[in-house]
Amino acid sequence: MERKETDTAAAGSAPKARESHGTGDLISRLPDDILCVIISLLPTKEGGRTQALSRRWRHLWRSAPLNLEVCTYFRSLFPSRVPPSVVSKVLSRHPGPARRFDFPVVSAAGGDLYYELESWFHSRALANLQELDIRHGQASSSLPSSSYPPQLLRSLLRSASTLLVVKITCIDFPDQITPPMSFPLLKQLSLATLSISGDVFHGLLSGCHALESLLLSEVRAAGCLRVSSSTLRRIGLQVNLHGRTELVIEDAPRLERLLLLGNHRDACRLCVRIMSAPELEILGPVTPDFSRLQLFQGLLSPVSPANSMRTVKVLAVGSYYSQLNALLCVLRWFPCLEKLYVIVSIHLCLL
C-alpha cells in the first residue's frame, strides 16, 4: 500500500517536472548573433529597453546594429521613436554600426533640425549605415521660402560605401557634386518631391553599381533624366504636378518593370522614351498619345517585328472613351501580351 502511494505521487509529479522544464526563457537561449538581429529590428525605444531584461541582455543592444528612428512632430502617434534631444546621447553610447536611420525633419521657428545632421553623421555609430530615410517638411508657411527646401548635405553621403537603401524627400540636390558619388552596394533608391539636374542624376546612377529598384516621385529636373544601368530591374515614375518630366531609358538590359504611378490624366506632363530595354515585361499605365510616350526609335514607322515590343507581357493603358480607337492602335505594338489592364475615364468626355 505504501509502495502504491509512492508510485502515484511520482506519477503525479512527472507532468509538473516536464511542464516546468518547458516554460523557461527560450529566447535567451538563442545565440548572441540571433538576439542582436532581433533587437535591430525592434523600434528604437524597445530595442534600448532590452538592456533592462537581465544581465544576459545588458550588452546586446550595443552589439546589435542600431535602428535609430527619430520623431520631430506628432510624438504621441509615434511613441517608439526618440526625440531629437536624445539622438546625440544614443549615438555616443552605441558604438555602431547602424542598420537604419529614419529622420523626418520639420522646420520650426526655433531653428532647423536638418543642420544638426552634420554633427550626427560624423559619429562613429553612423559611419557604416545601411538604410537612410530622410525627409524634410515645413511646419510654418511664414518661414522664408529661401530656407525650404534645403540642399543635400555632403555629410549625409558619408556612409555611401555601405548604404543598401536610400530614401530622400523634399531635399534638393546641388547643381554639382564633387567628387563623384559612389554607392557600390545600393539596391533601392527613392527620390521624391525634390529638384535635381539631369547631369547630377546621371552621375548619381553611374555610381550605383548594384541598383535594382528606382522610384522617382514628383522630381523636378533641369533637362531629361537619363537612365543607363546594367543592374536596374524596376522603375517607378510619378508625374511632377508642377512641371514636365522627361525620362530617357538609354540602356537598361535587365529592366523588367516600368510603372507610371499616379493619375494617368496627368500624363500630359510626362515624356518617356525607351531606347533599350530588351527584358521589359511589365509596362504602364500608358496613354495612347505616342507624342508623349516613345517606346523606341522609329516609332512613327509602320509596325513590324523589328520595332514592336515583343517582350512586354503585361500592359496597363489609361484612356478616355474618345480615345478607344487610338487604344486599339497601341495594342499593335505589343504582339505578345498576356494581360491587358484598361483604365477608362469619362471625366473629360463631355468637355
SVG drawing of the C-alpha trace seen along z (x, -y; Angstrom):
<svg xmlns="http://www.w3.org/2000/svg" viewBox="-21 -85 57 87">
<polyline fill="none" stroke="black" stroke-width="0.4" points="0.0,0.0 2.8,-2.4 4.6,-1.5 1.4,-2.2 1.1,-5.7 4.7,-6.4 4.3,-5.4 1.2,-7.5 3.0,-10.6 5.9,-10.1 3.5,-9.8 1.7,-12.9 4.9,-14.9 6.3,-13.9 4.0,-16.2 4.8,-19.1 8.5,-18.5 8.1,-18.3 5.9,-21.5 8.5,-23.5 11.2,-22.3 9.3,-23.7 8.4,-27.1 12.0,-28.5 13.2,-31.6 13.7,-30.1 14.6,-33.4 17.5,-34.0 18.9,-30.6 19.4,-31.8 22.9,-32.8 24.0,-36.4 24.1,-36.9 20.4,-36.0 19.4,-38.1 21.3,-41.1 19.3,-40.7 16.0,-40.6 17.0,-43.8 18.0,-45.6 14.5,-45.0 12.7,-46.5 11.7,-50.1 14.4,-52.4 13.0,-52.6 12.0,-49.0 15.5,-48.0 17.2,-50.1 14.9,-48.8 16.1,-45.2 19.1,-46.1 16.9,-46.0 15.7,-42.4 18.6,-40.7 22.4,-40.6 22.5,-38.4 20.8,-41.1 22.7,-44.1 25.4,-44.2 23.4,-43.0 21.9,-46.5 25.4,-47.9 26.4,-44.8 23.2,-44.9 23.1,-47.1 21.5,-50.4 17.9,-51.1 17.5,-54.8 14.1,-56.3 13.6,-60.0 10.3,-61.8 10.1,-65.6 6.3,-66.0 3.2,-64.2 5.2,-62.4 2.1,-60.9 1.5,-59.0 5.0,-57.5 5.8,-56.6 8.5,-54.1 10.6,-56.8 13.1,-59.0 13.0,-62.8 15.9,-64.8 17.1,-65.9 18.4,-62.4 19.9,-61.4 23.4,-62.6 23.2,-60.6 22.1,-57.5 25.0,-57.9 27.5,-58.4 26.5,-55.2 26.2,-52.9 29.5,-52.1 27.8,-51.1 27.3,-50.1 23.9,-51.4 21.3,-49.4 18.8,-52.2 18.4,-55.9 14.9,-57.4 14.6,-61.1 11.6,-63.2 12.7,-66.9 10.3,-69.8 11.4,-73.4 10.3,-75.4 10.5,-78.9 13.1,-77.9 15.6,-76.6 16.0,-73.9 17.0,-70.5 18.1,-69.5 21.5,-71.1 22.1,-69.1 22.7,-66.2 26.2,-67.5 27.4,-66.5 25.3,-63.3 26.7,-61.9 30.2,-62.4 29.6,-60.0 31.2,-56.5 27.8,-54.9 26.5,-56.1 29.8,-55.5 28.6,-52.3 24.9,-53.0 22.8,-50.6 19.4,-52.3 18.8,-56.1 15.4,-57.6 15.4,-61.4 12.6,-63.8 12.2,-67.5 9.0,-69.4 7.9,-72.9 5.8,-73.4 5.0,-77.1 4.1,-78.9 5.6,-82.1 9.1,-80.8 11.2,-82.3 11.0,-80.4 14.8,-80.5 15.1,-78.1 12.8,-75.4 13.6,-73.0 17.3,-72.7 20.1,-71.3 21.6,-67.9 24.3,-67.9 27.5,-66.2 27.8,-64.5 24.6,-62.5 26.6,-60.6 29.4,-59.8 28.2,-56.1 27.7,-55.8 30.0,-52.8 27.7,-50.7 24.3,-52.0 21.7,-49.5 18.5,-51.6 18.2,-55.4 15.1,-57.5 15.4,-61.3 12.3,-63.5 12.0,-67.3 15.8,-67.9 17.2,-69.3 20.4,-68.2 23.1,-70.8 23.9,-71.6 27.3,-69.9 28.6,-67.2 32.4,-66.6 34.0,-64.2 31.6,-61.9 29.2,-59.8 29.8,-56.1 27.3,-53.6 28.7,-50.1 26.1,-48.2 23.0,-50.4 19.9,-48.3 17.0,-50.7 16.9,-54.4 13.8,-56.7 13.8,-60.4 10.6,-62.3 9.5,-66.0 12.9,-67.4 15.0,-69.1 18.0,-67.6 19.8,-68.4 20.0,-65.9 23.8,-65.7 23.8,-65.1 21.1,-62.5 23.1,-60.7 26.2,-60.8 24.2,-59.5 23.1,-56.4 26.5,-55.9 27.8,-55.5 25.2,-52.8 26.8,-49.5 24.2,-47.2 20.9,-49.2 17.8,-47.2 14.9,-49.5 14.4,-53.2 11.5,-55.3 11.1,-58.9 8.1,-60.8 7.5,-64.4 11.1,-65.0 11.8,-68.4 14.7,-68.2 16.5,-70.7 16.9,-68.6 15.9,-65.0 16.5,-62.2 18.8,-59.7 18.9,-56.1 21.8,-53.8 22.2,-50.9 23.2,-47.3 21.6,-46.1 18.3,-48.1 15.2,-45.8 12.3,-48.1 11.5,-51.8 8.5,-53.6 7.8,-57.1 5.2,-59.6 4.3,-62.7 5.6,-66.0 2.4,-68.1 4.4,-71.4 6.3,-70.9 7.2,-68.5 9.2,-65.3 11.2,-63.6 12.7,-60.2 15.0,-58.6 16.0,-54.9 19.2,-54.8 20.4,-51.3 18.8,-49.0 19.5,-45.4 17.8,-43.9 14.9,-46.3 11.7,-44.2 9.1,-46.7 8.4,-50.3 5.5,-51.6 4.0,-55.1 2.4,-55.9 -0.4,-58.4 -3.3,-59.6 -3.0,-58.8 -4.9,-62.1 -1.7,-63.9 0.3,-62.1 0.5,-65.3 3.3,-66.3 5.2,-63.1 7.5,-62.1 9.1,-58.7 11.5,-57.4 12.7,-53.8 15.8,-53.3 17.0,-49.9 15.2,-47.7 15.3,-44.2 13.9,-42.4 10.9,-44.7 7.9,-42.7 5.5,-45.0 4.6,-48.5 2.0,-51.1 -0.3,-52.6 0.4,-54.5 -1.8,-56.7 -2.5,-56.2 -0.7,-59.5 2.5,-58.5 3.8,-62.1 4.5,-61.8 5.4,-58.1 8.1,-57.0 8.7,-53.3 11.6,-53.0 13.2,-54.8 11.3,-55.0 8.0,-54.9 6.1,-56.6 7.1,-53.9 4.7,-51.0 4.5,-48.2 6.9,-45.3 8.5,-42.5 11.7,-44.6 10.3,-47.6 7.5,-46.1 7.9,-45.4 7.6,-41.6 9.0,-41.3 6.1,-43.1 3.7,-40.6 1.6,-42.9 0.4,-46.3 -1.8,-48.9 -3.4,-51.6 -5.2,-54.7 -7.7,-56.1 -10.9,-58.2 -13.9,-56.9 -12.9,-59.2 -9.5,-57.5 -10.6,-53.9 -9.7,-53.8 -6.2,-55.0 -6.1,-52.4 -6.5,-49.7 -3.6,-51.1 -1.5,-50.9 -2.0,-47.2 -0.4,-46.6 2.9,-47.5 2.6,-44.7 2.0,-41.4 2.9,-39.1 0.7,-40.5 -0.7,-38.1 -2.5,-40.5 -4.1,-43.9 -5.5,-46.4 -7.6,-49.3 -8.3,-52.3 -11.2,-54.2 -12.2,-57.6 -15.2,-59.7 -14.2,-62.8 -13.3,-64.8 -15.6,-63.2 -18.2,-66.0 -15.7,-68.9"/>
</svg>
